[in-house]
C-alpha cells in the first residue's frame, strides 16, 4: 500500500508541475533563464561563476562544436536545460533567438541580422 501511495504522489506531482509549467508565469518559475557565457572571444566570468560552468566545460563544448578559433564564436549560451549552445559567427543571428537570454545585450551588433 505504501508503494501505491508513493507512486500516486509522484504522478500527481508530475501532473501539477506540468500544468504549472504550461502557464505563462509558471514557465518562468520552474525554468531558469538562459545565460550568455561568451560573446565573440570574451568570456563572461561572472556568468560562468553564476552558472557553475568551468573553463574546461566551455572549451570542451567549443571543440565538440567544431570551433577551431575563438573568432569563430558569436556566443555561447547556457540553456535552461543546462546544456551549452554554441552560436557560430559565420552566419548572422536573429535577435529574437536571444531575446530571453540574460546579458544578450552584450552580444555585439555585427553578429546580428540587420
C-alpha positions, 0 to 999 in steps of 0.5 A, a space after each residue: 500500500 505504501 508503494 501505491 501511495 508513493 507512486 500516486 504522489 509522484 504522478 500527481 506531482 508530475 501532473 501539477 508541475 506540468 500544468 504549472 509549467 504550461 502557464 505563462 508565469 509558471 514557465 518562468 518559475 520552474 525554468 531558469 533563464 538562459 545565460 550568455 557565457 561568451 560573446 565573440 572571444 570574451 568570456 563572461 566570468 561572472 556568468 560562468 561563476 553564476 552558472 557553475 560552468 568551468 573553463 574546461 566545460 566551455 572549451 570542451 563544448 567549443 571543440 565538440 562544436 567544431 570551433 577551431 578559433 575563438 573568432 569563430 564564436 558569436 556566443 555561447 549560451 547556457 540553456 535552461 536545460 543546462 546544456 551549452 549552445 554554441 552560436 557560430 559567427 559565420 552566419 548572422 543571428 536573429 535577435 529574437 533567438 536571444 531575446 530571453 537570454 540574460 546579458 544578450 545585450 552584450 552580444 555585439 551588433 555585427 553578429 546580428 541580422 540587420 
